[in-house]
Amino acid sequence: MKLPRRRFLHLAAGAAALPAVSRIARAQDYPTRPVRFVVGFAPGGGGDLATRLMAQWLSDRLGQQFVVENRVGASSNLATEQVARAPADGYTLIQLNVANAINASLYDKLNFNVLRDLVPVASFMRVPNVMEVSPTLPVKTVPEFIAYAKANPGKVMFASSGVGTTLHMSGELFKAMAGIDMLHVPYRGLAAGGYADLMTGAVHVTFDNLPPSIELIRAGKLRALAVTSMTRSQALPELPTVADFLPGYEASAWYGIAAPAGTPAVIVEKLNQELNAAFADSKMKTRIAELGGTPLPGSPADFAKFFASETEKWAKVVKLSGAKAD
């Protein structure tokens, strides 16, 4: 039997719509299997611990395991590229952090562009760095440190966990705003000799992520001068902020989630809503505070805007410092 043309076109259009309807239905049922949550740094760091906290929250809320996978290399670029090339189905996610914003200008050529190849899902935590000095250094405040550095140009050495890391860029921003000259000494992580050298005075100062160093501060093995966020930290409420002495200074670490570009909007929105729900939960707020962090809620669009502003901010610091990736 020959179908009338209008009837044929109607049936054809309906058939073409079936895959889209099916995709939407699958997205609404998401997740139906475990989700890979990739972190570009080694286990045990502040960002890894924060991501595992949020992964467990999502596992409990959505009924499927969000499995954290650490893929180390090139300051998180290997992990980011891997996720950027993954299927856009919501089953592979990446932890975005300040290193991604720095890398955009630190590396001459990357095989991906975060805002083109990934879709921001949600930011979830901000953590201050802490300016801490060797107990051998004769300073107890930020102004005293600046005065000491100006009296000893080029002799003060600041340690970081590597070229282009948030620790390095925090120090470069401080150096520029304070008008002082410091020598950068990169380590392969401060645990690999950096902390020991700080304690003995072989190097003098660092701008470390708060979670790894808080116990060294409390034990008196390092002397904390200030936190690098715009507001004081609940974890060390007695410390002033660097901005109290250098207005406008801010160099927090932060963490968020992104997915491959093209991931269905219904999945992105579902993940965003579930993550934002964590910030209303008293136990989660307590755990975030224990990690030295504060919640960083918002929509996917908010996170995209925030990431773009951070990328622009750190590009200026990278250029000023002359830093290049190893």
N, C-alpha and C positions, 0 to 999 in steps of 0.2 A: 504494500500500500504506500502510495506517495503522500508524504506529509505536506500540508500547505506551508509556504515559505515562512509566514509569521509564526506558526506553531513550531517549526524547525528551529528558528532563531531563538525562540523562547526557551526551548529545551536545551539548546547549546549554551545559552547564557547561564542557565541553571546548573548545568554540568561543570562549567568553568568556575562557578562560584563555590562548588563543593570543596576543593582543596583549601580555599581561604577559610570557609566555615569550619573545616576540620582543624586547621591550624589554630583558629581562635578557641575552639573547644578544648584542644590540647593545652593551650596556654592557660585557660581558666582552671584546668585540672592540675596545673603545675604545683609542685614537682611530683612526678610519678616514679622517680628513681633517684639515687644519690647524686649530689651536686659537688663538683670539684671547685674548691675555693683556693686559688693559687696565690702564694705569698712569695715575693721576690727576694726574701732574705732568710737567713738561717733561723732554726727554731730557738726560742728562748728570749729573743729580743722583745722590746716593748710593743712594736707593731705586730709581731707574731702572737704575743699573748692577747692583745686587743682583738685580733682577728679571730682567734680561737674562741674567745668569749662570745663574739657575735655569731660565729658559726654554730655554737652550741644553742644559742637563743633561737636561731632560725630552724635548727634541727627539731627542737622541742615544739616550736610553733607550727611548723609545716609538715611534720611527720615523716620527713626523709632526712638522711644524714647529709650534712654539709661538711665534706671531708677536706681538711686543710692539707695542702700539698706545697711544700717548700721547694722552690726552684731558684737556686742561688746563681748569681752571675751578672756582671756588668751593671752593678747598682740597680738591679731589678729589671733591666731592659730585656733580658732573656725571657723572664716570666711574662712581661707585658706583651712582647711580640707573640709569644705562644698563645696567649688568650685572644689577642687581636685577630689571630688567624683561625681561631676555633669556630665551630658551628654556632650560629646565632640562635640558640635554642634555650638559653637560660641555664644550661647544665655545666657551664664553665664560667667562673667569675674570677676577677682579679682584685687584690687589695691595692688601691691607689694610695699614694702617700706623697709627702713633700719631695721625695727623691725624684718622682716622675716629673714634677714641675721644674725642678732644677735641671734634670737631664735634657729637657727640650732645648736648652741653650748650651749646656756643657758639652754635648756631643755634636760634632760637626755634621754627622749624617746618621739618622736613625731610619730603620726600615718600617717605621710606623709613625703615626701621628695620633696621640691619645684622643683628641677631640674629634678626629675624623674616623678612626678605626675602632673606637670604644664608645659606649653610651654610659655616662655617669648614672649610677643608681641611687646612691645615698652616701653622704658623709656621716661618720658616726662618732668620732672622738678627736679632741684636740689635747695635746700633751705638751707642756712647756719644756724647753731645755733649761738647764740650770748652769749658771756661770760659777765654776768652782776652781779654786786655786790650791796649789801645794801648801801644806801647813808650814813649809819652810819659808814661804814668801811673806815679807813683813807688811801685809795689807789685810784689812778686815772689812773694807767697804769698796764699792765700785769707784767712788771718787779717789780713794787712796790708791786703787789699782791704776787708774788712769794717770795719776800724778807720778806713780812709780815708773810706768811705761814711758812717760814723756822724759823722765830723768835718765832712763836707760834705753835710748832708741835702738831698735834692732836687736836687743839682747833678751827680750821677753819672748819665750817660745810657747805657742799654743798648739795643743794636741788635738787631733781629730781621728775619726775612724776611717779616713780616706779622702782623697781629692774629690770634691764635689758633693760630699755628704752634707746633711743638714748641720752637723757639728762644724764642718769646715766653713760653710757659708754663713753660719751664725757668727763665727769668729771674724770673718771678713767684713760682715755688716757692722759689727761692733768696732772693728779697727777703723773703718771709714768714717763712722759717725763720731767716734771719739777723737779722731785725728791723731792716732798713734801708729807706731811702726812695730809690728810683731812678726816673728818668723813662724811659718806654718810647719808643723811636724806631723805628717800623716802616718797612721798605724793601720794595720789590717784588723781593725777593731780595737777599742781601748783595752779590752780584756787581754789582748795579745801584746802586753808590755806597757801599754799606755798608762793604766792605773798605777802600776808599780813605779814608773818614772815620775808620775805626778806626786806620789807619796814621798819620794826621795828628793824631789826638786830638780831632777834632770830636765824636766819640762815644767812649765809654770802655771798654765791655765788651760781649761777646756770649757766647751759649751755643750755639755753632755745631755742626752735624753734623760729625763728624770728617773724612770723606773730602774734602769741598771745601776745607777749610782747612789740611790737614796740611802741604802744601808751603809755605804762607805762614808756618807756625810754624817749620818746618825752616830756612827762609830768614831767620828773625829779623825778619820784617815784622810779626808779631804775637807776643805773649808769652803762652804757655799757662800757666795756673795749676793746673788740675786737670781730670780727666775726670768726667763726671756719672753714670757707672755705679757699681755697688756694688763692682766689682773693677777693678783697673788694666787698661789697654788694652795689648795686645801691640804695637800700632803705636807707642805712646809710653810705654814701660814705666817711664820715669823720673818720670812725672807721678803725684802722689797722686790720690785721689778726693776729690770735694767732701764725701762722707760721712765722710772722715777728720776733718773739722772740724765738719760739721753732721750728726751721726748720723741715719740714716734717709733722707737725701736720695738720690733716684734719679730720673733723667730720661732714660733711653735712648730712642733711636729704635729701631723694630723693624719688621719686614716679614713678611707672610704672604700666604696665598692663600685666596680664598673663591670660591664658585660660587653661582649662583641657587638659592634654596630649592627643594627638590623634585628636585634633581639625584640620580640613582640612587646609592644607598649604595656600590655596587660600584665606581663611578667615583671617588667621593670617597676610598674606601679605597685604590684603586690609585694615585691621585695622591699620597696621603699616604705610602704605602710607598716610592714612587719618590723623593720628596723627602727622606725620612729616610735613604735609601740614600746620598745625597750626603754626609752627614756622616761616613760611614765611608771616604770616598774621600780619599786623601792630597792629590791635586791640588786637589780642591774645598776642602778645609780650608785649603790654602795661599792659594787665591784669596779665600776669605772673610776670612782674616786680612789680606790685602793691602788689602781694602776697609775695614779697621779694625773688622771685625765678629767676632762669635762665633756659632757655630751655635745655633739655638733649636729643637731637635727636640721631637716630641711627637705625640700623636694628635689627630684632629679635636676630640674632647671637651676635650683639654688646651688647645687654641687657643681654643675657645669660652669656657672658664673664664678664661683669661688676658685675652681681649678684654673680658669683662665686668668684671674687676677693674680694668683700665686705664681703662675708661669711668667707673667709680665714682671712681677716684683723681683723674682730671683734671676731673671735674665739680666737685669741691671747690675745685680751684685756680681754675677759671673763675669760680666764684661769688665766691671771695675777691678775685680781681682786678677783678671787675666788667666783664670784657671781653665785647664783643658783636661779632658778625660785621659787617663793613662792608656 
